[in-house]
């Protein structure tokens, strides 16, 4: 999520303030008042729209998901190998900076609350389904074009996605950039050695 740019949209500015607060404090320590501290306009506007942190984070997750959907729609790659790589880049960039690590850690913290929060669960399921569908489509296009081996596209997509998510969780939990890099390289190597017809 890009931050720090000018916007005349109060909703976008509230979402940017939420992003900054989560990066700075993480989910447990982020409060509505800390989000308000990051909000450059009238704090009364924030309190008018949201009663508490959970209420705001519900909208924040929807906002992130809308952004992700737009980013995936913008992928314009005819080559299925490049398309699959582009989808994975949205989930697991090759170079994640400190801010990206802190933000992903906050998202993992929010995700841990999903079993106890129906709206969180709904949004994470929507996100998972969206990304998995994109990976499946890229694999099936690759099979059809002869770029990929004839594999079970759903199972392979779930394996790639689960491996990527596990790599992110391990790396951001430990704040280990080397671990993140190794995990992404391992995923790319798996695609080259097990999925591509001609690695």
Secondary structure, DSSP 4 states (H G I P E B T S, - for coil): ---S---S-HHHHHHHHHHHHHHHHHHHH--HHHHHHH--S-HHHHHHH-SSHHHHHHHHHHHHHHHHHHHHHH---SSHHHHHHHHHHHHS-SS--HHHHHHHHHHHHHHTTGGG-HHHHHHHHHHHHHHHHHHHHHHHHHHHHTSB-S--HHHHHHHHHHHHHHHHHHHHHTT-HHHHHHHHHHHHHHIIIIIBS--
